[in-house]
Amino acid sequence: MSEVIFCTTNDKSVGLYSYVVDDIYHSTYGAYSESYEKFIVASSFLDYIKTHEKVSILDICYGIGYNTKTALDEIMKSDNIIEAKIDALEMDSNLVSISPLIKHQNINNEINKFIIESTNYKCDMTLPDILLYFYQTRGLPHISWTNIALLSRLKHQGGMLDTLADNLKGFLHNIYYNYIPLSMKKGQKAHKLAKTSLQFHYGDARKSVLTLSKKYNFIFLDAFTPKKLPTLWTLEFFKELYRLLDDNGVLATYSSSAAVRSAMREVGFFVGRSIGADKKIIGTIATKNKDLIKYELDDYDKALLDTKAGIFYRDKTLNASAIEIIKVREEETVNSNKMTSSRLKKLWNKTTI
């Protein structure tokens, strides 16, 4: 966790920055806004839960949980009691443990309590570590300082602060029952999340997907930028996601990379664009059912897939390092006879004048 810092995004939600990857976990225009627009809206999740009583979600790179939380918030707003099953993949278990301490005004805080109740936490951070990381966010909104203050009471025999590895879930469970109004406790059986299950899978997502066999209605792929960390954007990884996606399911991601779209197309996906409220391209969706594509790739986007920019990342063993994956693609690009994207752009500009 020492390589991660908290920051405020433009919509005032809490975001993260990774020193190791030199990349942000969320768009600077807003962690919550990105989740809602690029994943929930773009995937047609809102329309789906209006007409279905069950939904299954694979959230890849959970981080501090915005995509899962936003999906659960919409489920809570639904007129239906929906049976939701969510599998969340995350390398850093400490981020998952911190997730319930981060709130947002547009997300029902009951979701954080649900995460506390349903999550089997794995956190190796000591209490001073947690306080230190949150200290730098003192000026940030939407941090549950009450819960953090309560954590300060956590002590081991002899007054020594214990690690959270063994007792975080139990401790937060006590917070939950000690501080929720009694009337709210009695209403738990009627809670909109009563039929929801959330399972975390820790470690390399490439390994985690190999252990999964169920079909998902929605896959949210929210990994770091392909150029910086291509491990979850390879042809081989998309083959696994194709296997896991329901025939009428939707994979949504923020990336509009030609290399990513090319890999999606190569494994059999129909690929389309995600369009935001301002009519700008905000990402990509992939599906096995062409009828689910609202915004098809335009002619330029399609042509771009066949240029050097569209040469996809490869990871035959699903075990290569980012450096190795990038090197293989660079070598293939150098040796390719395909047109460069800059050349295509010049030709395209000439033909559209």
Long-range contacts (C-beta under 8 A, 24 or more apart in sequence): 1-92, 1-94, 1-95, 1-125, 1-129, 1-133, 4-92, 4-95, 4-133, 5-133, 5-136, 6-133, 6-134, 6-136, 6-137, 6-140, 8-139, 8-140, 8-141, 9-33, 12-141, 12-142, 13-66, 13-104, 13-142, 14-64, 14-102, 14-104, 14-137, 14-140, 14-141, 14-142, 14-143, 16-63, 16-64, 16-95, 18-224, 21-224, 21-225, 21-228, 21-229, 22-228, 23-224, 23-225, 23-228, 23-229, 25-63, 25-64, 25-224, 26-63, 26-66, 27-254, 31-66, 32-66, 32-70, 32-104, 32-106, 32-107, 34-66, 34-254, 35-66, 35-67, 35-69, 35-70, 36-70, 36-106, 37-276, 37-277, 37-282, 38-252, 38-253, 38-254, 38-274, 38-276, 38-282, 38-283, 39-67, 39-70, 39-71, 39-220, 39-222, 39-252, 39-254, 40-67, 40-70, 40-71, 40-74, 42-252, 42-274, 42-275, 42-282, 42-283, 42-285, 43-218, 43-220, 43-250, 43-251, 43-252, 43-285, 44-250, 44-292, 44-294, 45-71, 45-74, 45-218, 45-250, 46-74, 48-217, 48-218, 49-74, 49-75, 49-78, 49-80, 49-82, 50-78, 50-80, 52-82, 52-217, 53-80, 53-81, 53-82, 53-83, 54-82, 54-83, 54-84, 54-85, 55-82, 55-83, 55-84, 55-85, 55-217, 55-218, 56-84, 56-85, 56-86, 56-87, 56-214, 56-215, 56-216, 56-217, 56-218, 56-246, 57-84, 57-85, 57-86, 57-87, 57-216, 57-217, 57-218, 57-219, 57-220, 58-86, 58-87, 58-89, 58-212, 58-216, 58-218, 58-219, 58-220, 58-244, 59-86, 59-87, 59-88, 59-89, 59-220, 59-222, 60-89, 60-205, 60-219, 60-220, 60-221, 60-222, 60-223, 60-232, 61-89, 61-90, 61-91, 61-205, 61-221, 61-222, 61-223, 61-224, 61-232, 62-88, 62-89, 62-90, 62-95, 62-96, 62-99, 62-200, 63-90, 63-95, 63-99, 63-222, 64-95, 64-96, 64-98, 64-99, 64-102, 65-96, 65-99, 65-102, 65-115, 66-104, 67-220, 67-222, 68-198, 69-99, 69-104, 69-107, 69-111, 69-112, 69-115, 70-107, 71-218, 71-220, 72-111, 72-114, 72-193, 72-196, 73-106, 73-107, 73-108, 73-111, 75-192, 75-193, 75-196, 76-108, 76-110, 76-111, 76-192, 76-193, 78-192, 81-192, 81-194, 81-195, 82-192, 82-195, 82-196, 83-195, 83-196, 84-193, 84-195, 84-196, 84-197, 85-196, 85-197, 85-199, 85-214, 86-196, 86-197, 86-198, 86-199, 87-199, 87-201, 87-212, 87-214, 87-216, 88-198, 88-199, 88-200, 88-201, 89-200, 89-201, 89-205, 89-208, 89-209, 90-200, 90-201, 90-202, 91-202, 91-203, 91-204, 91-205, 93-121, 93-122, 93-123, 93-124, 93-200, 93-202, 94-123, 94-124, 94-125, 96-121, 96-122, 96-123, 96-200, 96-202, 97-121, 97-122, 97-123, 97-125, 97-164, 97-168, 98-130, 98-133, 100-144, 100-147, 100-172, 101-134, 101-143, 101-144, 101-147, 101-148, 102-142, 102-143, 102-144, 103-142, 103-143, 103-144, 104-142, 105-142, 110-191, 110-193, 111-193, 112-144, 113-176, 113-180, 114-191, 114-193, 114-196, 114-198, 115-198, 116-169, 116-172, 116-173, 116-175, 116-176, 117-173, 117-176, 118-196, 118-197, 118-198, 119-169, 119-198, 119-200, 120-169, 120-200, 121-164, 121-168, 121-169, 121-172, 122-165, 122-202, 123-163, 123-164, 123-165, 123-168, 124-163, 124-164, 124-165, 125-163, 125-164, 126-161, 126-162, 126-163, 126-164, 127-151, 127-152, 127-154, 127-161, 127-162, 127-164, 128-161, 130-164, 146-179, 147-172, 147-175, 150-175, 204-231, 205-232, 205-237, 206-231, 206-232, 206-237, 206-240, 206-315, 206-318, 206-319, 207-318, 209-237, 209-240, 209-241, 209-244, 210-240, 210-318, 212-244, 213-244, 214-244, 215-244, 215-245, 215-246, 215-247, 215-249, 216-244, 216-245, 216-246, 216-249, 217-246, 217-248, 217-249, 217-250, 218-249, 218-250, 218-251, 218-252, 219-244, 219-245, 219-249, 219-250, 219-251, 219-252, 220-252, 220-253, 221-251, 221-252, 221-253, 221-255, 222-253, 222-254, 225-255, 226-255, 226-257, 226-259, 226-260, 226-313, 227-257, 227-326, 228-322, 229-322, 230-313, 230-322, 230-325, 230-326, 230-329, 231-315, 231-320, 231-321, 231-322, 231-325, 233-257, 233-259, 233-260, 233-263, 233-313, 234-263, 234-312, 234-313, 234-314, 234-315, 234-318, 234-325, 235-263, 235-266, 235-267, 235-312, 235-313, 235-314, 235-315, 236-314, 236-315, 236-316, 236-318, 237-315, 237-318, 238-263, 238-264, 238-266, 238-267, 238-269, 239-267, 240-318, 242-267, 242-268, 242-269, 242-288, 245-286, 245-287, 245-288, 246-288, 247-288, 247-289, 248-287, 248-288, 248-289, 248-292, 249-287, 249-288, 250-285, 250-286, 250-287, 250-292, 251-285, 251-286, 251-287, 252-283, 252-284, 252-285, 253-283, 253-284, 253-285, 254-282, 254-283, 255-283, 255-284, 256-281, 256-282, 256-283, 256-284, 258-301, 258-304, 258-305, 258-307, 258-309, 258-310, 258-341, 259-309, 259-310, 259-311, 259-312, 259-313, 259-329, 260-284, 260-312, 261-297, 261-301, 261-305, 261-310, 262-305, 262-310, 262-311, 262-312, 263-312, 263-313, 265-305, 266-312, 271-297, 272-296, 272-297, 273-297, 273-298, 273-301, 300-344, 300-348, 303-344, 303-348, 304-341, 304-344, 306-338, 306-339, 307-338, 307-339, 307-340, 307-341, 307-343, 307-344, 308-333, 308-336, 308-338, 308-339, 308-340, 308-341, 309-340, 309-341, 310-338, 311-336, 311-338
